Amino acid sequence: MIIIALNIKGVWGPPKHRALCILVLSQRPSIIPFQETMVSADKAKDILINICPDWCIFTANVVGLSWGLSMIWNPREDSLQSFSSTSGIILEGALRCFDGQVIIVNCYGPYQDQDNFWNHIVQSGLFNA
C-alpha cells in the first residue's frame, strides 16, 4: 500500500492535473490526502473526479488562509468511511493489505470546530494504548 500526502498549494491548473495523473498512474497509491486545495470542497471534488474518476473522493471546507482538504482513495483496495469538520478529515476502516482497523487523519491546524473534530478522534480509539 502506498499513501502519498500532498500539500498541493492549489489543486487547479492543467500542469498540476497532468502531474497528478502521472503520479497516480505510475505510483498507484491507495490513498492521497491533499492539504491546501485553495478551492471550495465542491470545486476540489469536481477536479479530482477528472483525475481519478473511479476513486472515492471526500472533501472539506476548512477555515484558514489556504483552505481546502481532500482525501481520495482507491475503493478496490480499501474500505473506508469518512468524517469531516472545518478542522480536518478522518478516514476509518480496513485496508486490504493490513490486518486490522486503520485511522488516517488529515488535519488542518484547526482553530474552529476543534471540539467536534478532536472528540471524534478520541472516540475513534486512535489515542487508546
BAMAR-221019 format. One record per atom (N, C-alpha, C): z, y, x; residue in one letter; residue number from 1; chain. Coordinates in steps of 0.1 Angstrom, whole numbers. Layout:
// BAMAR-221019
z->Z | y->Y | x->X | code->A | pos->NUM | unit->A
...
END
This chain:
// BAMAR-221019
z->0 | y->-12 | x->8 | code->M | pos->1 | unit->A
z->0 | y->0 | x->0 | code->M | pos->1 | unit->A
z->0 | y->12 | x->9 | code->M | pos->1 | unit->A
z->-8 | y->22 | x->5 | code->I | pos->2 | unit->A
z->-8 | y->35 | x->12 | code->I | pos->2 | unit->A
z->-5 | y->46 | x->2 | code->I | pos->2 | unit->A
z->4 | y->55 | x->7 | code->I | pos->3 | unit->A
z->8 | y->67 | x->-1 | code->I | pos->3 | unit->A
z->4 | y->78 | x->8 | code->I | pos->3 | unit->A
z->-4 | y->87 | x->3 | code->I | pos->4 | unit->A
z->-8 | y->99 | x->11 | code->I | pos->4 | unit->A
z->-3 | y->111 | x->3 | code->I | pos->4 | unit->A
z->6 | y->119 | x->10 | code->A | pos->5 | unit->A
z->12 | y->131 | x->3 | code->A | pos->5 | unit->A
z->5 | y->143 | x->9 | code->A | pos->5 | unit->A
z->1 | y->152 | x->0 | code->L | pos->6 | unit->A
z->-7 | y->163 | x->4 | code->L | pos->6 | unit->A
z->-1 | y->176 | x->-1 | code->L | pos->6 | unit->A
z->1 | y->185 | x->8 | code->N | pos->7 | unit->A
z->4 | y->199 | x->4 | code->N | pos->7 | unit->A
z->-9 | y->206 | x->5 | code->N | pos->7 | unit->A
z->-16 | y->206 | x->-7 | code->I | pos->8 | unit->A
z->-30 | y->209 | x->-7 | code->I | pos->8 | unit->A
z->-34 | y->224 | x->-7 | code->I | pos->8 | unit->A
z->-24 | y->233 | x->-9 | code->K | pos->9 | unit->A
z->-27 | y->247 | x->-9 | code->K | pos->9 | unit->A
z->-39 | y->251 | x->-18 | code->K | pos->9 | unit->A
z->-40 | y->246 | x->-30 | code->G | pos->10 | unit->A
z->-51 | y->248 | x->-39 | code->G | pos->10 | unit->A
z->-60 | y->236 | x->-40 | code->G | pos->10 | unit->A
z->-62 | y->232 | x->-52 | code->V | pos->11 | unit->A
z->-70 | y->220 | x->-54 | code->V | pos->11 | unit->A
z->-84 | y->222 | x->-58 | code->V | pos->11 | unit->A
z->-88 | y->235 | x->-59 | code->W | pos->12 | unit->A
z->-102 | y->238 | x->-63 | code->W | pos->12 | unit->A
z->-111 | y->239 | x->-51 | code->W | pos->12 | unit->A
z->-124 | y->240 | x->-54 | code->G | pos->13 | unit->A
z->-134 | y->242 | x->-43 | code->G | pos->13 | unit->A
z->-141 | y->229 | x->-39 | code->G | pos->13 | unit->A
z->-155 | y->230 | x->-39 | code->P | pos->14 | unit->A
z->-163 | y->218 | x->-35 | code->P | pos->14 | unit->A
z->-159 | y->212 | x->-22 | code->P | pos->14 | unit->A
z->-156 | y->220 | x->-11 | code->P | pos->15 | unit->A
z->-153 | y->213 | x->2 | code->P | pos->15 | unit->A
z->-140 | y->204 | x->0 | code->P | pos->15 | unit->A
z->-130 | y->209 | x->-7 | code->K | pos->16 | unit->A
z->-118 | y->201 | x->-9 | code->K | pos->16 | unit->A
z->-121 | y->189 | x->-17 | code->K | pos->16 | unit->A
z->-129 | y->190 | x->-28 | code->H | pos->17 | unit->A
z->-133 | y->179 | x->-36 | code->H | pos->17 | unit->A
z->-140 | y->168 | x->-28 | code->H | pos->17 | unit->A
z->-149 | y->172 | x->-20 | code->R | pos->18 | unit->A
z->-156 | y->162 | x->-11 | code->R | pos->18 | unit->A
z->-146 | y->155 | x->-2 | code->R | pos->18 | unit->A
z->-138 | y->163 | x->4 | code->A | pos->19 | unit->A
z->-128 | y->157 | x->14 | code->A | pos->19 | unit->A
z->-119 | y->148 | x->7 | code->A | pos->19 | unit->A
z->-114 | y->151 | x->-5 | code->L | pos->20 | unit->A
z->-105 | y->142 | x->-13 | code->L | pos->20 | unit->A
z->-113 | y->129 | x->-17 | code->L | pos->20 | unit->A
z->-125 | y->130 | x->-21 | code->C | pos->21 | unit->A
z->-133 | y->118 | x->-25 | code->C | pos->21 | unit->A
z->-134 | y->109 | x->-12 | code->C | pos->21 | unit->A
z->-137 | y->115 | x->-1 | code->I | pos->22 | unit->A
z->-139 | y->107 | x->11 | code->I | pos->22 | unit->A
z->-125 | y->100 | x->15 | code->I | pos->22 | unit->A
z->-115 | y->108 | x->14 | code->L | pos->23 | unit->A
z->-101 | y->103 | x->17 | code->L | pos->23 | unit->A
z->-98 | y->91 | x->8 | code->L | pos->23 | unit->A
z->-101 | y->92 | x->-5 | code->V | pos->24 | unit->A
z->-98 | y->81 | x->-15 | code->V | pos->24 | unit->A
z->-106 | y->69 | x->-12 | code->V | pos->24 | unit->A
z->-119 | y->71 | x->-10 | code->L | pos->25 | unit->A
z->-128 | y->60 | x->-7 | code->L | pos->25 | unit->A
z->-126 | y->53 | x->6 | code->L | pos->25 | unit->A
z->-122 | y->61 | x->16 | code->S | pos->26 | unit->A
z->-121 | y->55 | x->30 | code->S | pos->26 | unit->A
z->-107 | y->49 | x->32 | code->S | pos->26 | unit->A
z->-96 | y->55 | x->27 | code->Q | pos->27 | unit->A
z->-83 | y->50 | x->29 | code->Q | pos->27 | unit->A
z->-77 | y->42 | x->18 | code->Q | pos->27 | unit->A
z->-83 | y->43 | x->6 | code->R | pos->28 | unit->A
z->-79 | y->35 | x->-6 | code->R | pos->28 | unit->A
z->-64 | y->36 | x->-8 | code->R | pos->28 | unit->A
z->-59 | y->48 | x->-10 | code->P | pos->29 | unit->A
z->-44 | y->49 | x->-12 | code->P | pos->29 | unit->A
z->-41 | y->44 | x->-26 | code->P | pos->29 | unit->A
z->-28 | y->40 | x->-28 | code->S | pos->30 | unit->A
z->-23 | y->36 | x->-41 | code->S | pos->30 | unit->A
z->-18 | y->48 | x->-48 | code->S | pos->30 | unit->A
z->-12 | y->57 | x->-41 | code->I | pos->31 | unit->A
z->-6 | y->69 | x->-48 | code->I | pos->31 | unit->A
z->-8 | y->81 | x->-39 | code->I | pos->31 | unit->A
z->-11 | y->92 | x->-46 | code->I | pos->32 | unit->A
z->-13 | y->105 | x->-39 | code->I | pos->32 | unit->A
z->-4 | y->116 | x->-46 | code->I | pos->32 | unit->A
z->7 | y->120 | x->-40 | code->P | pos->33 | unit->A
z->14 | y->132 | x->-46 | code->P | pos->33 | unit->A
z->8 | y->145 | x->-40 | code->P | pos->33 | unit->A
z->5 | y->154 | x->-49 | code->F | pos->34 | unit->A
z->0 | y->167 | x->-44 | code->F | pos->34 | unit->A
z->11 | y->178 | x->-47 | code->F | pos->34 | unit->A
z->12 | y->187 | x->-38 | code->Q | pos->35 | unit->A
z->20 | y->199 | x->-39 | code->Q | pos->35 | unit->A
z->11 | y->211 | x->-38 | code->Q | pos->35 | unit->A
z->15 | y->222 | x->-44 | code->E | pos->36 | unit->A
z->8 | y->235 | x->-44 | code->E | pos->36 | unit->A
z->-6 | y->234 | x->-48 | code->E | pos->36 | unit->A
z->-8 | y->229 | x->-60 | code->T | pos->37 | unit->A
z->-22 | y->228 | x->-65 | code->T | pos->37 | unit->A
z->-28 | y->242 | x->-68 | code->T | pos->37 | unit->A
z->-19 | y->252 | x->-71 | code->M | pos->38 | unit->A
z->-22 | y->266 | x->-73 | code->M | pos->38 | unit->A
z->-31 | y->267 | x->-86 | code->M | pos->38 | unit->A
z->-31 | y->258 | x->-95 | code->V | pos->39 | unit->A
z->-37 | y->259 | x->-108 | code->V | pos->39 | unit->A
z->-28 | y->253 | x->-118 | code->V | pos->39 | unit->A
z->-31 | y->256 | x->-131 | code->S | pos->40 | unit->A
z->-23 | y->250 | x->-142 | code->S | pos->40 | unit->A
z->-24 | y->235 | x->-142 | code->S | pos->40 | unit->A
z->-14 | y->229 | x->-148 | code->A | pos->41 | unit->A
z->-14 | y->214 | x->-149 | code->A | pos->41 | unit->A
z->-27 | y->209 | x->-156 | code->A | pos->41 | unit->A
z->-31 | y->216 | x->-166 | code->D | pos->42 | unit->A
z->-44 | y->211 | x->-173 | code->D | pos->42 | unit->A
z->-56 | y->212 | x->-164 | code->D | pos->42 | unit->A
z->-57 | y->223 | x->-156 | code->K | pos->43 | unit->A
z->-68 | y->225 | x->-147 | code->K | pos->43 | unit->A
z->-68 | y->215 | x->-136 | code->K | pos->43 | unit->A
z->-56 | y->212 | x->-130 | code->A | pos->44 | unit->A
z->-54 | y->202 | x->-120 | code->A | pos->44 | unit->A
z->-59 | y->189 | x->-125 | code->A | pos->44 | unit->A
z->-55 | y->185 | x->-137 | code->K | pos->45 | unit->A
z->-59 | y->172 | x->-143 | code->K | pos->45 | unit->A
z->-74 | y->171 | x->-144 | code->K | pos->45 | unit->A
z->-80 | y->182 | x->-149 | code->D | pos->46 | unit->A
z->-95 | y->182 | x->-150 | code->D | pos->46 | unit->A
z->-102 | y->180 | x->-137 | code->D | pos->46 | unit->A
z->-97 | y->186 | x->-126 | code->I | pos->47 | unit->A
z->-103 | y->185 | x->-113 | code->I | pos->47 | unit->A
z->-100 | y->171 | x->-108 | code->I | pos->47 | unit->A
z->-88 | y->166 | x->-109 | code->L | pos->48 | unit->A
z->-85 | y->152 | x->-103 | code->L | pos->48 | unit->A
z->-92 | y->141 | x->-111 | code->L | pos->48 | unit->A
z->-95 | y->143 | x->-124 | code->I | pos->49 | unit->A
z->-102 | y->133 | x->-131 | code->I | pos->49 | unit->A
z->-116 | y->131 | x->-126 | code->I | pos->49 | unit->A
z->-122 | y->142 | x->-121 | code->N | pos->50 | unit->A
z->-135 | y->141 | x->-115 | code->N | pos->50 | unit->A
z->-135 | y->134 | x->-101 | code->N | pos->50 | unit->A
z->-124 | y->135 | x->-94 | code->I | pos->51 | unit->A
z->-123 | y->129 | x->-81 | code->I | pos->51 | unit->A
z->-119 | y->114 | x->-82 | code->I | pos->51 | unit->A
z->-110 | y->111 | x->-91 | code->C | pos->52 | unit->A
z->-105 | y->97 | x->-93 | code->C | pos->52 | unit->A
z->-105 | y->94 | x->-108 | code->C | pos->52 | unit->A
z->-117 | y->91 | x->-114 | code->P | pos->53 | unit->A
z->-118 | y->90 | x->-128 | code->P | pos->53 | unit->A
z->-111 | y->79 | x->-135 | code->P | pos->53 | unit->A
z->-108 | y->68 | x->-128 | code->D | pos->54 | unit->A
z->-101 | y->56 | x->-133 | code->D | pos->54 | unit->A
z->-86 | y->56 | x->-130 | code->D | pos->54 | unit->A
z->-81 | y->66 | x->-124 | code->W | pos->55 | unit->A
z->-67 | y->66 | x->-120 | code->W | pos->55 | unit->A
z->-58 | y->73 | x->-130 | code->W | pos->55 | unit->A
z->-46 | y->70 | x->-130 | code->C | pos->56 | unit->A
z->-36 | y->77 | x->-138 | code->C | pos->56 | unit->A
z->-33 | y->90 | x->-131 | code->C | pos->56 | unit->A
z->-32 | y->100 | x->-139 | code->I | pos->57 | unit->A
z->-30 | y->114 | x->-134 | code->I | pos->57 | unit->A
z->-19 | y->120 | x->-142 | code->I | pos->57 | unit->A
z->-9 | y->126 | x->-134 | code->F | pos->58 | unit->A
z->2 | y->132 | x->-141 | code->F | pos->58 | unit->A
z->4 | y->146 | x->-134 | code->F | pos->58 | unit->A
z->4 | y->156 | x->-141 | code->T | pos->59 | unit->A
z->5 | y->170 | x->-136 | code->T | pos->59 | unit->A
z->17 | y->177 | x->-142 | code->T | pos->59 | unit->A
z->22 | y->187 | x->-135 | code->A | pos->60 | unit->A
z->33 | y->195 | x->-139 | code->A | pos->60 | unit->A
z->31 | y->210 | x->-136 | code->A | pos->60 | unit->A
z->35 | y->218 | x->-145 | code->N | pos->61 | unit->A
z->35 | y->233 | x->-142 | code->N | pos->61 | unit->A
z->49 | y->236 | x->-136 | code->N | pos->61 | unit->A
z->50 | y->237 | x->-123 | code->V | pos->62 | unit->A
z->62 | y->241 | x->-117 | code->V | pos->62 | unit->A
z->63 | y->256 | x->-114 | code->V | pos->62 | unit->A
z->74 | y->261 | x->-114 | code->V | pos->63 | unit->A
z->76 | y->275 | x->-112 | code->V | pos->63 | unit->A
z->78 | y->279 | x->-98 | code->V | pos->63 | unit->A
z->70 | y->288 | x->-92 | code->G | pos->64 | unit->A
z->71 | y->292 | x->-78 | code->G | pos->64 | unit->A
z->59 | y->299 | x->-74 | code->G | pos->64 | unit->A
z->58 | y->303 | x->-61 | code->L | pos->65 | unit->A
z->46 | y->310 | x->-56 | code->L | pos->65 | unit->A
z->34 | y->302 | x->-56 | code->L | pos->65 | unit->A
z->35 | y->289 | x->-52 | code->S | pos->66 | unit->A
z->23 | y->281 | x->-50 | code->S | pos->66 | unit->A
z->23 | y->270 | x->-61 | code->S | pos->66 | unit->A
z->26 | y->273 | x->-73 | code->W | pos->67 | unit->A
z->29 | y->264 | x->-84 | code->W | pos->67 | unit->A
z->18 | y->253 | x->-85 | code->W | pos->67 | unit->A
z->23 | y->242 | x->-91 | code->G | pos->68 | unit->A
z->15 | y->231 | x->-95 | code->G | pos->68 | unit->A
z->18 | y->219 | x->-86 | code->G | pos->68 | unit->A
z->22 | y->208 | x->-93 | code->L | pos->69 | unit->A
z->24 | y->195 | x->-87 | code->L | pos->69 | unit->A
z->15 | y->185 | x->-95 | code->L | pos->69 | unit->A
z->11 | y->175 | x->-88 | code->S | pos->70 | unit->A
z->3 | y->164 | x->-94 | code->S | pos->70 | unit->A
z->7 | y->151 | x->-87 | code->S | pos->70 | unit->A
z->6 | y->140 | x->-94 | code->M | pos->71 | unit->A
z->7 | y->127 | x->-88 | code->M | pos->71 | unit->A
z->-4 | y->119 | x->-94 | code->M | pos->71 | unit->A
z->-11 | y->112 | x->-86 | code->I | pos->72 | unit->A
z->-22 | y->103 | x->-91 | code->I | pos->72 | unit->A
z->-19 | y->89 | x->-85 | code->I | pos->72 | unit->A
z->-22 | y->79 | x->-93 | code->W | pos->73 | unit->A
z->-20 | y->65 | x->-88 | code->W | pos->73 | unit->A
z->-31 | y->56 | x->-94 | code->W | pos->73 | unit->A
z->-34 | y->46 | x->-86 | code->N | pos->74 | unit->A
z->-44 | y->36 | x->-90 | code->N | pos->74 | unit->A
z->-37 | y->26 | x->-99 | code->N | pos->74 | unit->A
z->-40 | y->25 | x->-112 | code->P | pos->75 | unit->A
z->-33 | y->17 | x->-121 | code->P | pos->75 | unit->A
z->-36 | y->2 | x->-119 | code->P | pos->75 | unit->A
z->-46 | y->-1 | x->-111 | code->R | pos->76 | unit->A
z->-49 | y->-16 | x->-108 | code->R | pos->76 | unit->A
z->-39 | y->-21 | x->-98 | code->R | pos->76 | unit->A
z->-32 | y->-12 | x->-91 | code->E | pos->77 | unit->A
z->-23 | y->-16 | x->-81 | code->E | pos->77 | unit->A
z->-8 | y->-14 | x->-85 | code->E | pos->77 | unit->A
z->-6 | y->-5 | x->-94 | code->D | pos->78 | unit->A
z->8 | y->-1 | x->-97 | code->D | pos->78 | unit->A
z->10 | y->1 | x->-112 | code->D | pos->78 | unit->A
z->22 | y->-2 | x->-116 | code->S | pos->79 | unit->A
z->26 | y->0 | x->-130 | code->S | pos->79 | unit->A
z->38 | y->10 | x->-130 | code->S | pos->79 | unit->A
z->34 | y->23 | x->-132 | code->L | pos->80 | unit->A
z->44 | y->34 | x->-130 | code->L | pos->80 | unit->A
z->45 | y->42 | x->-143 | code->L | pos->80 | unit->A
z->57 | y->47 | x->-145 | code->Q | pos->81 | unit->A
z->60 | y->57 | x->-156 | code->Q | pos->81 | unit->A
z->63 | y->70 | x->-150 | code->Q | pos->81 | unit->A
z->60 | y->81 | x->-157 | code->S | pos->82 | unit->A
z->63 | y->94 | x->-151 | code->S | pos->82 | unit->A
z->72 | y->102 | x->-159 | code->S | pos->82 | unit->A
z->79 | y->111 | x->-152 | code->F | pos->83 | unit->A
z->88 | y->121 | x->-158 | code->F | pos->83 | unit->A
z->86 | y->134 | x->-150 | code->F | pos->83 | unit->A
z->85 | y->145 | x->-158 | code->S | pos->84 | unit->A
z->84 | y->158 | x->-150 | code->S | pos->84 | unit->A
z->92 | y->169 | x->-157 | code->S | pos->84 | unit->A
z->94 | y->179 | x->-149 | code->S | pos->85 | unit->A
z->100 | y->191 | x->-154 | code->S | pos->85 | unit->A
z->94 | y->202 | x->-146 | code->S | pos->85 | unit->A
z->99 | y->214 | x->-147 | code->T | pos->86 | unit->A
z->93 | y->225 | x->-139 | code->T | pos->86 | unit->A
z->98 | y->224 | x->-125 | code->T | pos->86 | unit->A
z->106 | y->214 | x->-121 | code->S | pos->87 | unit->A
z->111 | y->212 | x->-108 | code->S | pos->87 | unit->A
z->104 | y->201 | x->-100 | code->S | pos->87 | unit->A
z->97 | y->192 | x->-107 | code->G | pos->88 | unit->A
z->91 | y->181 | x->-100 | code->G | pos->88 | unit->A
z->86 | y->170 | x->-109 | code->G | pos->88 | unit->A
z->81 | y->159 | x->-102 | code->I | pos->89 | unit->A
z->76 | y->147 | x->-109 | code->I | pos->89 | unit->A
z->83 | y->135 | x->-103 | code->I | pos->89 | unit->A
z->87 | y->126 | x->-111 | code->I | pos->90 | unit->A
z->92 | y->113 | x->-107 | code->I | pos->90 | unit->A
z->84 | y->102 | x->-112 | code->I | pos->90 | unit->A
z->80 | y->93 | x->-104 | code->L | pos->91 | unit->A
z->73 | y->81 | x->-108 | code->L | pos->91 | unit->A
z->83 | y->69 | x->-106 | code->L | pos->91 | unit->A
z->84 | y->61 | x->-117 | code->E | pos->92 | unit->A
z->93 | y->49 | x->-116 | code->E | pos->92 | unit->A
z->86 | y->37 | x->-120 | code->E | pos->92 | unit->A
z->88 | y->26 | x->-114 | code->G | pos->93 | unit->A
z->81 | y->14 | x->-118 | code->G | pos->93 | unit->A
z->80 | y->4 | x->-108 | code->G | pos->93 | unit->A
z->69 | y->-4 | x->-109 | code->A | pos->94 | unit->A
z->66 | y->-15 | x->-100 | code->A | pos->94 | unit->A
z->53 | y->-13 | x->-92 | code->A | pos->94 | unit->A
z->54 | y->-17 | x->-80 | code->L | pos->95 | unit->A
z->42 | y->-17 | x->-71 | code->L | pos->95 | unit->A
z->38 | y->-32 | x->-69 | code->L | pos->95 | unit->A
z->26 | y->-35 | x->-70 | code->R | pos->96 | unit->A
z->22 | y->-49 | x->-68 | code->R | pos->96 | unit->A
z->25 | y->-55 | x->-54 | code->R | pos->96 | unit->A
z->26 | y->-46 | x->-44 | code->C | pos->97 | unit->A
z->28 | y->-51 | x->-31 | code->C | pos->97 | unit->A
z->43 | y->-50 | x->-27 | code->C | pos->97 | unit->A
z->51 | y->-47 | x->-36 | code->F | pos->98 | unit->A
z->66 | y->-46 | x->-34 | code->F | pos->98 | unit->A
z->74 | y->-53 | x->-44 | code->F | pos->98 | unit->A
z->83 | y->-61 | x->-40 | code->D | pos->99 | unit->A
z->91 | y->-68 | x->-50 | code->D | pos->99 | unit->A
z->103 | y->-60 | x->-53 | code->D | pos->99 | unit->A
z->104 | y->-55 | x->-65 | code->G | pos->100 | unit->A
z->115 | y->-46 | x->-70 | code->G | pos->100 | unit->A
z->110 | y->-33 | x->-75 | code->G | pos->100 | unit->A
z->120 | y->-25 | x->-80 | code->Q | pos->101 | unit->A
z->117 | y->-12 | x->-86 | code->Q | pos->101 | unit->A
z->115 | y->-2 | x->-75 | code->Q | pos->101 | unit->A
z->106 | y->8 | x->-77 | code->V | pos->102 | unit->A
z->103 | y->18 | x->-68 | code->V | pos->102 | unit->A
z->105 | y->32 | x->-75 | code->V | pos->102 | unit->A
z->109 | y->42 | x->-69 | code->I | pos->103 | unit->A
z->110 | y->55 | x->-74 | code->I | pos->103 | unit->A
z->104 | y->65 | x->-64 | code->I | pos->103 | unit->A
z->94 | y->73 | x->-68 | code->I | pos->104 | unit->A
z->88 | y->82 | x->-59 | code->I | pos->104 | unit->A
z->90 | y->96 | x->-65 | code->I | pos->104 | unit->A
z->95 | y->105 | x->-57 | code->V | pos->105 | unit->A
z->99 | y->118 | x->-62 | code->V | pos->105 | unit->A
z->90 | y->129 | x->-55 | code->V | pos->105 | unit->A
z->84 | y->137 | x->-63 | code->N | pos->106 | unit->A
z->76 | y->148 | x->-57 | code->N | pos->106 | unit->A
z->83 | y->161 | x->-63 | code->N | pos->106 | unit->A
z->91 | y->167 | x->-54 | code->C | pos->107 | unit->A
z->100 | y->178 | x->-58 | code->C | pos->107 | unit->A
z->95 | y->191 | x->-52 | code->C | pos->107 | unit->A
z->96 | y->201 | x->-61 | code->Y | pos->108 | unit->A
z->91 | y->215 | x->-57 | code->Y | pos->108 | unit->A
z->104 | y->224 | x->-56 | code->Y | pos->108 | unit->A
z->112 | y->222 | x->-45 | code->G | pos->109 | unit->A
z->124 | y->230 | x->-43 | code->G | pos->109 | unit->A
z->128 | y->237 | x->-56 | code->G | pos->109 | unit->A
z->133 | y->230 | x->-65 | code->P | pos->110 | unit->A
z->135 | y->235 | x->-79 | code->P | pos->110 | unit->A
z->145 | y->247 | x->-79 | code->P | pos->110 | unit->A
z->142 | y->257 | x->-87 | code->Y | pos->111 | unit->A
z->152 | y->267 | x->-90 | code->Y | pos->111 | unit->A
z->153 | y->269 | x->-105 | code->Y | pos->111 | unit->A
z->144 | y->264 | x->-112 | code->Q | pos->112 | unit->A
z->145 | y->264 | x->-127 | code->Q | pos->112 | unit->A
z->145 | y->250 | x->-132 | code->Q | pos->112 | unit->A
z->152 | y->247 | x->-142 | code->D | pos->113 | unit->A
z->153 | y->234 | x->-149 | code->D | pos->113 | unit->A
z->159 | y->224 | x->-139 | code->D | pos->113 | unit->A
z->167 | y->228 | x->-130 | code->Q | pos->114 | unit->A
z->173 | y->219 | x->-119 | code->Q | pos->114 | unit->A
z->181 | y->208 | x->-125 | code->Q | pos->114 | unit->A
z->190 | y->212 | x->-135 | code->D | pos->115 | unit->A
z->199 | y->202 | x->-140 | code->D | pos->115 | unit->A
z->192 | y->190 | x->-146 | code->D | pos->115 | unit->A
z->182 | y->193 | x->-154 | code->N | pos->116 | unit->A
z->174 | y->182 | x->-161 | code->N | pos->116 | unit->A
z->168 | y->173 | x->-151 | code->N | pos->116 | unit->A
z->161 | y->179 | x->-141 | code->F | pos->117 | unit->A
z->154 | y->171 | x->-130 | code->F | pos->117 | unit->A
z->164 | y->163 | x->-122 | code->F | pos->117 | unit->A
z->174 | y->169 | x->-117 | code->W | pos->118 | unit->A
z->184 | y->161 | x->-108 | code->W | pos->118 | unit->A
z->192 | y->151 | x->-116 | code->W | pos->118 | unit->A
z->195 | y->154 | x->-129 | code->N | pos->119 | unit->A
z->202 | y->144 | x->-137 | code->N | pos->119 | unit->A
z->193 | y->132 | x->-139 | code->N | pos->119 | unit->A
z->180 | y->134 | x->-141 | code->H | pos->120 | unit->A
z->171 | y->123 | x->-142 | code->H | pos->120 | unit->A
z->170 | y->114 | x->-130 | code->H | pos->120 | unit->A
z->171 | y->121 | x->-118 | code->I | pos->121 | unit->A
z->171 | y->114 | x->-105 | code->I | pos->121 | unit->A
z->184 | y->105 | x->-105 | code->I | pos->121 | unit->A
z->195 | y->111 | x->-108 | code->V | pos->122 | unit->A
z->208 | y->104 | x->-107 | code->V | pos->122 | unit->A
z->208 | y->92 | x->-117 | code->V | pos->122 | unit->A
z->203 | y->94 | x->-129 | code->Q | pos->123 | unit->A
z->203 | y->84 | x->-139 | code->Q | pos->123 | unit->A
z->193 | y->73 | x->-135 | code->Q | pos->123 | unit->A
z->183 | y->76 | x->-127 | code->S | pos->124 | unit->A
z->173 | y->65 | x->-123 | code->S | pos->124 | unit->A
z->180 | y->55 | x->-113 | code->S | pos->124 | unit->A
z->191 | y->59 | x->-107 | code->G | pos->125 | unit->A
z->197 | y->50 | x->-98 | code->G | pos->125 | unit->A
z->193 | y->52 | x->-83 | code->G | pos->125 | unit->A
z->185 | y->62 | x->-81 | code->L | pos->126 | unit->A
z->180 | y->65 | x->-68 | code->L | pos->126 | unit->A
z->191 | y->66 | x->-57 | code->L | pos->126 | unit->A
z->202 | y->73 | x->-61 | code->F | pos->127 | unit->A
z->213 | y->75 | x->-52 | code->F | pos->127 | unit->A
z->224 | y->65 | x->-52 | code->F | pos->127 | unit->A
z->222 | y->54 | x->-60 | code->N | pos->128 | unit->A
z->232 | y->43 | x->-60 | code->N | pos->128 | unit->A
z->232 | y->35 | x->-47 | code->N | pos->128 | unit->A
z->243 | y->32 | x->-42 | code->A | pos->129 | unit->A
z->244 | y->24 | x->-30 | code->A | pos->129 | unit->A
z->243 | y->10 | x->-33 | code->A | pos->129 | unit->A
END
